[in-house]
């Protein structure tokens, strides 16, 4: 049997992940900027590489934004005393599931659709 997860531990993990994601977002600002298409300064292949880097950085930013939204919602649920409670059935979410992802919304049964 696994030990119960303390809400304070989950909140600390959530806050640490939020800080990490925000730092990553700041660190990749340059990669997300528009690529200049100046034929004189950059060759065609270099522009293609720059466009690919930009596209990947934009997608990573989109995913970070989604995760940040989920984490901030989890913090709100923690403040309301609802962190770790399934949003569908109202049962407790297993400690192991919360340990894997403290922002999870559903218990295993509801996530499977059982």
Order of alpha helices (4+ residues) and beta strands (2+ residues): alpha-alpha-alpha-alpha-alpha
